[in-house]
Amino acid sequence: MSKNHRGKGIRDQFAHGRGECPVCKRNSVKILYEQEAEGQKFKICKVCKAAVKNGKKSLPVVKSAEAPKTDATAG
């Protein structure tokens, strides 16, 4: 059985695969599991991966920056 998310398999990643999970906001946890939502890919921790799979949590949705609307009647 492979162990892709431990030891040698994560040494080549930035900070050895550790960082802040975008779902639970915990620091210094392994964020190795990719999830996709609305065409965006997120790397999340193991606990949040299970919670998203079971429907207990949802992935954050990053809104695209829209152009600000200007009032054309001013002038």
Secondary structure, DSSP 8 states (H G I E B T S, - for coil): ---TTSGGGGTTSGGGGEE--TTT--SSEE--EEEEETTEEEEE-HHHHHHHHTTSS--------------TT--
